[in-house]
């Protein structure tokens, strides 16, 4: 589920709602890091299939992603900020290296 938008992140533009997701990615590989591509791997999807990518303001969240590689055998926690249509149901789409696409209901 979404969390409150962190302090320090600007408000949503007019006509949008700003939400934040608190995520953890764990790398189970014993010897290789995995590269994260936020805009391609972590999207929200509206009922009509529109994909919403994380906003650049995610970098200003207190728990922002530093670097884009999760080292072998470790995890990274980070917050992503999205501007979404107000009140619409949303699903979270994760596209991983071994997972083609996984949808999880956000609201």
C-alpha positions in Angstrom: 0.0 0.0 0.0 1.0 3.6 -0.5 2.4 5.7 2.3 2.2 9.4 3.1 4.2 11.5 0.7 7.5 12.3 2.6 8.4 15.8 3.8 10.6 17.6 1.3 8.8 16.3 -1.7 6.8 18.9 -3.7 3.0 18.6 -4.0 1.3 17.0 -6.9 0.5 19.1 -10.0 -3.1 20.3 -10.3 -5.5 17.5 -11.2 -3.3 14.8 -9.8 -2.8 13.0 -6.5 0.8 12.3 -5.3 1.4 9.0 -3.6 4.5 7.3 -2.4 5.5 3.6 -2.3 7.9 2.2 0.3 9.8 -0.7 -1.4 12.5 -3.2 -0.6 14.4 -5.1 -3.3 16.4 -8.1 -2.2 19.1 -9.6 -4.4 19.2 -13.3 -3.7 22.1 -13.9 -6.1 25.2 -15.0 -4.3 27.8 -13.3 -6.5 26.3 -10.8 -8.9 24.7 -7.4 -8.3 21.4 -6.5 -10.0 20.9 -3.2 -11.8 17.6 -1.3 -11.2 15.9 0.7 -13.8 13.2 2.5 -11.8 11.1 3.8 -14.8 11.0 0.4 -16.5 10.7 -1.9 -13.5 8.4 -0.1 -11.0 5.2 1.3 -12.5 1.7 1.9 -11.5 -1.1 0.8 -13.8 -4.6 2.4 -14.1 -7.8 0.3 -14.9 -7.5 1.3 -18.5 -3.9 0.0 -18.8 -2.1 3.4 -18.6 1.3 2.9 -17.0 2.6 5.6 -14.6 6.3 5.8 -14.0 7.9 7.2 -10.8 8.5 10.9 -10.6 11.9 12.5 -10.5 11.0 13.9 -7.1 11.6 10.4 -5.8 15.2 11.4 -5.5 14.2 14.0 -2.8 12.5 11.4 -0.6 14.3 10.8 2.7 14.7 7.1 1.8 15.7 7.6 -1.9 17.6 5.1 -3.9 21.3 5.8 -3.9 23.0 4.1 -6.8 21.2 1.8 -9.1 22.8 -1.6 -8.2 21.7 -3.9 -5.4 24.9 -5.8 -4.4 24.9 -9.6 -4.2 23.2 -11.0 -1.1 21.9 -7.7 0.1 18.8 -5.5 -0.1 17.8 -1.9 -0.8 14.9 0.0 0.7 13.7 3.1 -1.1 10.6 5.3 -1.7 9.1 6.1 -5.1 6.8 9.0 -5.7 4.0 8.9 -8.3 1.5 11.4 -9.7 -1.7 9.6 -10.3 -5.3 10.3 -11.2 -7.2 11.0 -8.0 -9.3 8.2 -6.5 -8.7 5.6 -9.3 -7.8 2.0 -8.4 -4.2 1.3 -9.1 -2.0 -1.8 -9.5 1.8 -1.9 -9.0 3.6 -3.5 -11.9 7.1 -5.0 -11.1 9.2 -6.2 -14.0 12.2 -8.2 -12.8 14.9 -10.2 -14.4 13.2 -13.5 -13.7 9.6 -12.1 -13.5 8.0 -10.9 -16.7 5.4 -8.8 -15.0 3.7 -8.9 -11.6 0.7 -6.8 -10.7 -0.2 -6.1 -7.1 -3.2 -4.0 -6.0 -2.2 -0.7 -4.5 -5.6 0.7 -3.8 
